């Protein structure tokens, strides 16, 4: 299936010279999935609400300050006749909810993740939430401040956080949109004089005051089709995953992006690798990243890697102009999930630290499995006596 029939010519476009304050208001008023950025009519990139929230760009700055396509990873774009799998990959790797669609080299329209999911909905009943969800969720307490929520969202590259009460039970959820909406409304209702120190007060506001409750949940045995239908119907980007017998306990999160990522899985011999924030690649290429991950997975023959996810996150700290970068490499395998995280100045250094940690964790799993196999053989022999 290609995207010719599901892309749309309706989209919001701004010039690189537009004030960021106007862009923030656009997200607040229309809640678009993303905004196309052009420079004198020529396509430059896409910005999302998450990028706007997580940036330190002031309202008076221009949109151009937020558009930084790199030499290795130009701004995302797809051809109008591209297939769904490749389009899903572009959306994931550019960390976008929409991508520009080109026809004969000219900007024609946009394609959204929602449009892809709606088009393939009938095929999603072969997957369950257990096949695609993210476990070990990052949570917040009800009295944690907005500043802590923003730090978690930035550090982990996610868009929503479950909130738990003093008993550890799920009581709410907070998203990047919730925080952006609150910040914009707060900014509109204060005068210039009032704003002295107002940013710090905003960061200290308890999450309880802005979280959404009750929480939309799902379970591991729910089909991906049912989960996506629920998200589309309620206009949610994700659902909290709970045990079937207790919806007060959060065990994971499933998002539209998780399902889109599953669409990129292939049955080809080479491993499927997705890179989030691929535009941050500097002296390292996508091909070398894939090769390094394959070398690690090959060291454990019994471990079949279905999918690898590499995520880069840029900190504010720099060394001689090179930013401090965090990299996480996570493998989804037939032995469960295994990950490695590292930091370094520049994407390549961060990736090398992360891949070394991943290799140690993979070898640790190998050792544990070998011990269990030996123990099982020993018990069987004892039973034979």
C-alpha positions, -999 to 999 in steps of 0.1 A, spaced: 0 0 0 13 35 -8 2 68 6 -12 84 -25 -48 80 -13 -43 88 24 -21 119 22 -38 153 24 -32 187 9 -45 204 41 -18 215 64 -5 245 84 26 263 70 48 290 85 79 308 73 113 305 90 109 342 99 78 337 120 79 344 157 80 314 180 52 330 201 29 328 171 38 291 166 31 283 202 -3 300 199 -10 280 168 -5 247 186 -27 260 215 -55 271 193 -56 244 166 -37 215 182 -21 204 149 -1 173 146 28 193 132 36 225 113 54 227 79 82 252 78 92 270 46 118 295 36 105 318 8 82 290 -3 109 263 -2 104 234 23 127 235 53 114 211 79 86 201 103 82 212 140 61 194 166 45 206 198 70 185 217 99 203 201 84 237 209 78 227 245 113 212 250 132 240 233 147 270 251 138 293 222 121 325 234 88 338 220 105 366 201 130 343 184 123 331 148 112 296 138 146 292 120 162 288 155 143 255 159 150 241 124 184 223 123 185 196 96 219 181 95 242 170 66 236 133 74 199 137 80 181 163 60 146 174 70 121 145 66 101 142 33 83 114 15 72 109 -21 34 108 -27 37 72 -40 59 60 -11 48 28 7 33 28 41 62 10 58 89 35 46 66 64 55 61 51 90 99 48 93 104 84 83 78 96 108 94 77 136 130 86 129 122 123 125 102 121 157 72 137 139 35 131 138 34 144 102 57 144 72 56 165 41 46 148 9 62 157 -24 50 151 -60 74 156 -89 97 175 -65 71 199 -53 55 201 -18 21 186 -23 7 180 12 13 160 44 9 125 57 1 119 94 6 89 116 -31 89 123 -39 86 86 -16 56 83 -31 38 113 -66 44 100 -56 29 67 -41 -2 81 -66 -6 110 -81 -39 98 -47 -55 97 -38 -47 133 -59 -74 149 -29 -98 144 -9 -79 170 -16 -74 207 -6 -46 230 20 -70 245 37 -71 211 43 -34 208 40 -16 242 69 -1 263 73 -16 297 91 -2 328 72 32 326 87 64 340 62 78 365 56 110 385 41 115 420 11 138 423 31 165 441 61 165 417 65 198 399 60 206 362 98 212 360 104 176 370 79 164 344 96 185 316 130 170 326 116 134 324 100 141 290 132 155 277 155 129 291 135 99 280 122 113 247 86 106 255 54 126 253 34 113 283 40 103 319 17 83 342 10 99 376 7 77 408 -7 86 442 9 80 476 -2 43 474 16 38 441 -17 36 422 -24 52 388 -43 85 394 -36 105 362 -15 112 332 3 143 320 14 150 284 35 176 266 3 191 254 -11 195 289 21 213 300 22 235 268 -15 244 272 -11 253 309 20 274 302 4 293 273 -28 300 293 -7 311 323 13 335 301 -18 350 287 -34 358 321 -4 376 336 10 411 330 46 418 322 53 428 357 38 397 371 61 375 350 92 384 370 100 350 385 68 335 370 87 309 351 102 294 383 67 294 399 53 276 369 79 249 372 70 243 408 33 239 401 23 203 412 15 179 384 -18 171 402 -31 205 392 -28 199 354 -29 161 350 -58 144 332 -79 120 352 -94 94 350 -69 77 328 -76 58 296 -61 23 300 -57 -10 281 -44 -45 288 -17 -67 273 -41 -90 256 -60 -63 239 -54 -63 201 -35 -34 186 -65 -27 165 -87 -22 195 -61 0 212 -57 22 181 -94 25 177 -96 37 213 -68 62 208 -83 76 176 -118 78 190 -107 96 221 -80 116 203 -52 102 226 -17 96 215 -12 68 240 -28 46 267 -16 33 300 -12 -4 302 -25 -22 333 -29 -58 345 -63 -73 334 -74 -77 370 -63 -43 384 -65 -11 364 -49 9 393 -14 -5 386 5 9 356 29 -16 340 36 2 307 25 26 280 14 20 245 13 48 219 5 54 183 42 56 177 47 21 191 21 7 167 37 26 138 70 12 147 55 -23 144 45 -15 109 82 -11 100 91 -46 111 103 -68 83 108 -105 77 140 -98 58 173 -112 70 187 -78 81 177 -64 114 151 -36 116 165 -6 133 147 27 141 166 58 152 148 86 171 163 121 166 184 109 136 191 145 127 216 146 156 240 122 138 273 139 133 304 118 125 285 85 126 261 71 99 229 51 101 247 22 84 275 20 110 249 21 138 231 -9 122 263 -28 117 274 -22 154 241 -35 167 242 -66 144 277 -74 157 264 -73 193 234 -95 186 255 -120 167 274 -128 199 243 -145 213 230 -169 186 199 -179 206 187 -143 209 166 -134 179 163 -96 176 130 -85 162 136 -48 165 162 -23 176 155 12 187 182 39 191 173 72 207 195 103 210 189 132 233 209 164 234 217 181 268 224 218 272 261 212 281 287 216 254 325 211 251 342 233 225 309 236 207 300 199 207 268 191 228 266 164 255 244 137 241 227 107 257 221 76 237 199 46 245 199 14 225 170 -10 232 166 -44 216 133 -62 215 141 -99 214 127 -134 219 144 -133 253 127 -100 263 140 -65 261 177 -55 267 191 -20 266 223 0 270 226 38 278 256 61 275 266 97 273 293 115 254 301 147 235 286 142 201 263 114 189 291 90 179 307 91 214 274 86 231 265 57 208 298 40 214 293 41 252 258 29 249 267 0 226 294 -11 250 269 -12 278 244 -30 256 270 -57 248 277 -62 285 240 -66 292 236 -90 263 265 -112 275 250 -110 310 217 -124 297 237 -151 279 255 -160 311 222 -162 331 206 -183 304 235 -207 303 234 -211 341 197 -218 339 202 -244 312 230 -261 332 207 -261 363 179 -277 343 202 -304 329 215 -311 365 180 -314 379 170 -338 351 200 -359 358 192 -360 395 157 -371 388 171 -400 368 190 -413 399 
